[in-house]
């Protein structure tokens, strides 16, 4: 087993990620979306890559 296989094994399944995402969205206030969108846009605007 090489490092790539170990890394893949360490990642959660897609189903686990989806369930966690749904729980986070349910617990997040609606106003938070605006702040996240602004932060994402700022990151895109200031990313030098």
Buried (B, 14 or more C-beta within 10 A) or exposed (E): EEEEEEEEEEEEEEEEEEEEEEEEEEEEEEEEEEEEEEEEEEEEEEEEE
